[in-house]
Amino acid sequence: MEMNIILAGVGGQGILSIAYLIDNAALVQGYQFKQAEVHGMAQRGGAVQSHLRIADQAIHSDLVPEGAADMILSVEPVEALRYCHYLKPKGMVITSTVPFVNIPDYPDVEKVFAELEAFPDAMLINSERLAKAAGSARAQNTVMTGAAAPYLPIEPRHLETFLRELFQAKGDKIVDMNLRAFKLGYDFGLFYHECRSRGVPPRILRLFLDKVDPFSLTPAAAAQWAPVLSQSCGTMLLELLAEVPDTISATPETAAAVAQCGGDPANIKQALLPA
């Protein structure tokens, strides 16, 4: 087994904390790892990347070769694009959609999203929204670690162990908040990946999830939502979401109620409203 990961973001986003969690959890599981990192010129705002290599045998180089990364895990969308040349043809991109505008000519974010969503296995996450739901916008790196966790060769419980260790000096409230952020990211990642595997267009899925109560996301619900979002009513659903409260429930029951509306906008809107 060998897995090559590029971590990306900017200074202050906790990229090296993600590396700490993955590295230590890999060791506990009996793997070897090597890590190399590049820090930006500024403490905050400069580009930061880290190369992680995990294997069950000796690793002879710290750096991931171009075209050899199994995953790019980024807390900033443009930084994800910056390193896509490292990705394998079937590699996975997991990135936040929250821009860190640190240059005067920062590109149009919708164009950035479109480029990222063109990759066959890409997952785009509003990490700030999930982190705030967990208790603090500062937990975005923990959300992203959770989203990547199902696709790492590491048991989630090991990542949670080192999450506790990383934040234990800051008290139980901070530990519990980060555990919530990890769980929200984990459930999001499973839901997103299941919907994409069932043919839901990435843009529709991204916009839908921006309106969903993060605590209502469960992997089991994806099987019910995927047919709704992948059919013609998916586009209509997005238009109707602008007319309902800020969040909707993504439970299987809500998906079933929407599916039974037969494409009628008024009935779909009513089905989306909280009981």
C-alpha positions as CSV (number, residue, x, y, z in Angstrom):
1,M,0.0,0.0,0.0
2,E,1.2,3.5,-0.8
3,M,-0.7,6.8,-0.7
4,N,0.7,10.1,-1.8
5,I,-1.1,13.3,-0.6
6,I,-0.5,17.0,-1.3
7,L,-1.9,19.3,1.4
8,A,-2.4,22.9,0.3
9,G,-3.6,26.2,1.6
10,V,-2.3,29.4,3.0
11,G,-0.5,30.4,6.2
12,G,-2.8,30.4,9.2
13,Q,-5.3,27.8,7.8
14,G,-3.8,24.9,9.9
15,I,-2.3,22.9,7.0
16,L,0.4,21.5,9.2
17,S,-2.1,20.5,11.8
18,I,-3.8,18.3,9.2
19,A,-0.3,16.8,8.5
20,Y,0.2,16.2,12.2
21,L,-3.1,14.3,12.5
22,I,-2.5,12.1,9.4
23,D,1.1,11.4,10.1
24,N,0.6,10.3,13.7
25,A,-2.5,8.3,12.9
26,A,-0.6,6.5,10.1
27,L,2.2,5.6,12.5
28,V,-0.3,4.1,15.1
29,Q,-1.8,2.0,12.3
30,G,1.7,0.6,11.5
31,Y,2.5,2.5,8.3
32,Q,5.6,4.4,7.5
33,F,5.4,8.0,6.4
34,K,7.6,10.9,5.1
35,Q,6.6,14.5,5.0
36,A,8.1,17.6,3.4
37,E,6.6,21.0,3.6
38,V,7.0,24.5,2.0
39,H,5.9,27.6,3.9
40,G,4.8,30.9,2.4
41,M,6.9,34.0,2.6
42,A,4.5,35.5,5.1
43,Q,3.4,33.9,8.3
44,R,-0.3,34.3,7.3
45,G,-1.5,34.5,3.7
46,G,1.5,32.9,2.0
47,A,1.1,29.6,0.2
48,V,1.7,26.5,2.3
49,Q,2.0,23.0,0.9
50,S,2.9,19.7,2.5
51,H,3.8,16.4,0.8
52,L,2.7,13.3,2.7
53,R,3.7,9.9,1.7
54,I,2.2,6.9,3.6
55,A,3.2,3.3,2.8
56,D,3.5,-0.2,4.3
57,Q,7.1,-0.4,3.1
58,A,10.1,1.8,3.0
59,I,9.7,5.2,1.4
60,H,12.8,6.6,-0.3
61,S,11.8,10.2,-1.1
62,D,10.0,12.9,0.9
63,L,8.5,14.5,-2.2
64,V,5.5,13.3,-4.2
65,P,6.4,13.2,-7.9
66,E,4.3,15.1,-10.4
67,G,1.4,13.0,-11.6
68,A,1.7,10.6,-8.6
69,A,-0.6,12.1,-6.0
70,D,-3.6,10.0,-5.0
71,M,-5.2,13.0,-3.3
72,I,-5.0,16.8,-3.1
73,L,-6.4,18.0,0.1
74,S,-6.8,21.8,0.2
75,V,-8.3,24.4,2.5
76,E,-8.4,27.0,-0.4
77,P,-9.7,26.5,-3.9
78,V,-7.1,28.3,-5.9
79,E,-4.4,26.5,-4.0
80,A,-6.0,23.2,-4.9
81,L,-5.8,24.2,-8.6
82,R,-2.1,25.2,-8.1
83,Y,-1.1,21.6,-7.4
84,C,-3.4,19.7,-9.7
85,H,-0.5,18.8,-12.0
86,Y,0.7,16.5,-9.1
87,L,-2.6,14.4,-9.4
88,K,-2.8,11.0,-10.8
89,P,-5.4,10.6,-13.7
90,K,-7.8,9.0,-11.2
91,G,-6.7,10.9,-8.2
92,M,-9.0,12.7,-5.8
93,V,-9.3,16.5,-5.2
94,I,-10.9,17.5,-1.9
95,T,-11.0,21.3,-1.4
96,S,-12.8,24.0,0.4
97,T,-14.8,26.5,-1.6
98,V,-13.9,29.4,0.7
99,P,-11.5,31.7,-1.0
100,F,-8.6,33.4,0.7
101,V,-8.2,36.5,-1.4
102,N,-4.5,37.3,-0.9
103,I,-3.7,38.6,-4.4
104,P,-5.1,41.6,-6.4
105,D,-6.0,39.5,-9.4
106,Y,-7.7,36.6,-7.6
107,P,-9.6,34.7,-10.3
108,D,-13.4,34.5,-10.5
109,V,-14.4,31.8,-8.0
110,E,-17.1,30.3,-10.2
111,K,-14.5,29.7,-12.9
112,V,-12.2,28.1,-10.3
113,F,-15.0,25.8,-9.1
114,A,-15.8,24.8,-12.7
115,E,-12.2,23.8,-13.3
116,L,-12.1,21.8,-10.1
117,E,-15.4,20.1,-10.8
118,A,-14.1,19.0,-14.2
119,F,-11.9,16.5,-12.4
120,P,-13.6,13.1,-12.4
121,D,-13.2,12.7,-8.6
122,A,-13.5,16.1,-7.0
123,M,-15.2,17.1,-3.8
124,L,-15.9,20.8,-3.1
125,I,-16.9,21.8,0.5
126,N,-18.0,25.0,2.1
127,S,-15.7,24.3,5.0
128,E,-16.5,27.6,6.7
129,R,-20.2,26.8,6.9
130,L,-19.6,23.4,8.5
131,A,-17.0,24.7,10.9
132,K,-19.3,27.5,12.1
133,A,-22.0,24.8,12.6
134,A,-19.5,22.9,14.8
135,G,-18.8,26.0,16.8
136,S,-15.9,28.0,15.2
137,A,-14.8,29.1,11.7
138,R,-11.3,28.3,12.8
139,A,-12.1,24.6,12.6
140,Q,-12.1,24.5,8.8
141,N,-8.9,22.4,8.7
142,T,-10.6,19.9,11.0
143,V,-13.7,19.8,8.7
144,M,-11.4,19.1,5.7
145,T,-9.6,16.3,7.6
146,G,-13.0,14.7,8.3
147,A,-14.1,14.9,4.7
148,A,-10.9,13.2,3.6
149,A,-10.9,10.6,6.3
150,P,-13.1,7.9,4.6
151,Y,-10.6,7.9,1.7
152,L,-7.5,7.5,3.7
153,P,-5.9,4.2,4.6
154,I,-6.4,5.1,8.3
155,E,-9.1,4.3,10.7
156,P,-11.0,7.4,11.7
157,R,-10.7,6.6,15.4
158,H,-6.9,7.1,15.2
159,L,-7.4,10.6,13.6
160,E,-9.8,11.4,16.4
161,T,-7.3,10.3,19.0
162,F,-4.7,12.7,17.8
163,L,-7.3,15.4,17.3
164,R,-8.0,15.2,21.1
165,E,-4.2,15.2,21.7
166,L,-3.7,18.3,19.5
167,F,-6.3,20.4,21.2
168,Q,-6.3,19.0,24.8
169,A,-4.3,21.9,26.1
170,K,-7.0,24.3,25.0
171,G,-9.7,22.5,27.1
172,D,-12.6,20.2,26.6
173,K,-14.8,22.7,24.8
174,I,-12.3,23.1,22.0
175,V,-11.7,19.4,21.8
176,D,-15.4,18.7,21.6
177,M,-15.9,21.4,19.0
178,N,-13.2,20.0,16.8
179,L,-14.6,16.5,17.1
180,R,-18.0,17.9,15.9
181,A,-16.2,19.6,13.0
182,F,-14.5,16.3,12.1
183,K,-17.8,14.4,12.2
184,L,-19.6,17.0,10.1
185,G,-16.8,16.8,7.5
186,Y,-16.8,13.0,7.6
187,D,-20.5,12.7,7.0
188,F,-20.4,15.4,4.3
189,G,-17.6,13.5,2.5
190,L,-19.5,10.3,2.5
191,F,-22.8,12.0,1.4
192,Y,-21.0,13.9,-1.4
193,H,-19.1,11.0,-2.8
194,E,-22.2,8.7,-2.7
195,C,-24.3,11.3,-4.6
196,R,-21.5,11.8,-7.2
197,S,-21.2,8.1,-7.7
198,R,-24.9,8.0,-8.5
199,G,-24.6,10.6,-11.2
200,V,-25.5,13.9,-9.4
201,P,-23.9,16.8,-11.3
202,P,-21.2,18.5,-9.2
203,R,-22.5,22.0,-9.5
204,I,-26.0,21.0,-8.5
205,L,-24.6,19.0,-5.6
206,R,-22.4,21.9,-4.4
207,L,-25.2,24.4,-4.4
208,F,-27.7,22.0,-2.8
209,L,-25.3,21.3,0.1
210,D,-24.7,25.0,0.7
211,K,-28.4,25.1,1.8
212,V,-28.5,21.9,3.8
213,D,-28.4,21.7,7.6
214,P,-25.0,20.0,8.1
215,F,-26.3,18.0,11.1
216,S,-28.9,16.4,8.9
217,L,-26.4,14.8,6.5
218,T,-26.1,11.1,6.7
219,P,-24.5,8.7,4.3
220,A,-27.8,6.7,4.2
221,A,-29.7,9.8,3.0
222,A,-27.6,10.1,-0.1
223,A,-29.3,7.1,-1.7
224,Q,-32.6,8.9,-1.5
225,W,-31.4,12.3,-2.5
226,A,-29.3,11.2,-5.5
227,P,-32.2,10.4,-7.8
228,V,-33.9,13.7,-6.9
229,L,-30.8,15.8,-7.6
230,S,-29.7,13.9,-10.8
231,Q,-33.0,14.3,-12.5
232,S,-34.4,17.3,-14.3
233,C,-36.0,18.6,-11.0
234,G,-32.5,19.1,-9.6
235,T,-32.2,22.5,-11.4
236,M,-35.7,23.4,-10.3
237,L,-34.8,22.5,-6.8
238,L,-31.9,24.9,-6.7
239,E,-34.2,27.7,-7.8
240,L,-36.7,26.9,-5.1
241,L,-34.1,26.7,-2.4
242,A,-33.7,30.5,-2.7
243,E,-37.3,30.9,-1.6
244,V,-37.1,28.6,1.5
245,P,-35.4,29.2,4.9
246,D,-31.6,29.3,5.0
247,T,-31.3,25.6,5.7
248,I,-33.3,22.5,4.8
249,S,-33.2,19.0,6.2
250,A,-31.4,16.4,4.1
251,T,-33.1,13.5,5.8
252,P,-34.4,10.6,3.7
253,E,-37.9,11.6,4.6
254,T,-37.4,15.0,3.0
255,A,-36.0,13.5,-0.1
256,A,-39.0,11.1,-0.3
257,A,-41.4,14.0,0.1
258,V,-39.7,15.9,-2.7
259,A,-39.7,12.8,-5.0
260,Q,-43.4,12.4,-4.5
261,C,-44.2,15.9,-5.7
262,G,-44.0,14.9,-9.4
263,G,-42.0,18.0,-10.4
264,D,-44.6,20.4,-9.2
265,P,-42.8,23.6,-7.9
266,A,-45.4,24.5,-5.3
267,N,-45.4,21.1,-3.8
268,I,-41.6,20.8,-3.8
269,K,-41.3,24.1,-2.0
270,Q,-43.8,22.9,0.6
271,A,-41.9,19.6,1.0
272,L,-38.7,21.5,1.7
273,L,-40.2,23.7,4.4
274,P,-39.5,22.6,8.0
275,A,-42.4,20.8,9.7
